[in-house]
Amino acid sequence: RAVAAAVLAVPIALSAVEAASWGTTTGDGTLRYVTDAQGRALILRGLNTASSAKSAPDGMPDYPESMVEQEHRLLGTNFVRFLIQWRNVEPRPGRYDDVYLDNVAERISWYAKRGMYVMLDMHQDVYGPATNGNGAPAWATNTDGLAAKAQDPWELGYIQPGTLRAFDHFWNTTGQHPELRRHYANAWKHVAQRFADDPAVLGYDLMNEPWGGTLPGLAFERGPLSDLYQQTTEAIREVDLNKWVFLEPRAVGVNWGLASGLRAIDDPRPGEDRIGYAPHVYPLPLDIGGQYTGSSEKWTDRTLRAWSRAVTATARRQNAPIILGEFGIDNTKPGALQFVRSVQSTAEAMRAGQAYWSADPNDGWGPWNSDKTPSELAPVLARAYPRAIAGTPTRLRYDETTATLTFSFRDKTAVTGSTEVWLPPEDFPRGATVTASDAPGSWRQTWDPESRSLSISTPRTGREHTITITPAR
Ligand code: IDC
């Protein structure tokens, strides 16, 4: 019966609506996955933590360990995109602040304790505090006296003359500051040295939303951005051969689904490259104030499909696993929660990691109200998913209307341990009914109601396994 059920599950999953986007990313085995110590593919789900770190003098997010516990328990997160800043790492040229890194390490331990993984994100928006943004230290900000006033919306700060000049100097488009990129690469090397042996740290997101100043997008990505990534990867590999190096494309355009011009980066580590791809998605119709309703919903959906294709193409070129590093929306907007579900299912079809923007409890975007109780978004983010898969994932889908989770994978000899699935209490109040494509009696499941974790061990067949999970009645 299990076999029959599983055979049926595949055609059901390939409903007409899904087929188009499903087909572009499924099954040919060229997508990479970040794996855990047992070789299992990790499906990463988490939050960006947090915007509050940007303006805090010590660079720490306003997010105590109790909130890490709350999100892990209520949202089932196994991942965090944790914001760090160059201004804190290297407050004076060539001088690193190890007390800051100790504080970061303490925060990382809160995630580690719960079996969660961390991607460190060297955040910047609008260059740095000296241009009314965040990220870069004042000593690395050269505006040549041009104005860089705070703007509303904040993104407009990117085209203030002083901000453009600061970026032009950073990328050395001006030919006057070749030292700044070297400083940046060495700052990362210092961070990598500190975390090389920390098993909770998966890797390093080299720069948040890169912006080329006056250099146009594709030329910027192909030239100085790829150069910086190559240089930084080499600096990191002097001290850390194992962590993943995550690349972001230019934000403007690529966040809307346009193609990226990033070059493939050469990883000097022995063995397979560990270069990942961590783009964001912020569809233009919503960026310019639209709601996820009517025609702007239609254009947003088109954006998501284009984004999925463009991102997959870049990731394949680099043989990189994909983590969607940011997506988010003001939850008070009509259709917002449905937009979040659409992004979740788009990323799911790509079997990509996801980090929602953000964990902050006070701006109407996050899953927490200002009193830190769960907001309307919390149950949307609390979505069933396989946290670790004992093989190479080939298909993943969660249908929230029927609470049906379906995924497939091919087993691999080098992988130990079972497949672990997290199931939220709202959709799976009494646990789950599982069917597997494997012969009856050849696979086992155990359910831990405390951690809401379902563990499934499948036999080694060298073939594809399909697992379907529905709420127990
Ligand atoms: C936003 C914060 C907002 C802050 C602004 C500037 O939510 O409070 O004023 O940054 O620092 C991004 C950025 C991310 C943004 C986020 C939402 O990477 O830092 O956070 N966003 O605007 N890119 C697109 C959207």
Residues whose N, C-alpha, C, O or C-beta is under 5 A from the ligand:
A	BS01	IDC	S51 D125 W154 E209 Y282
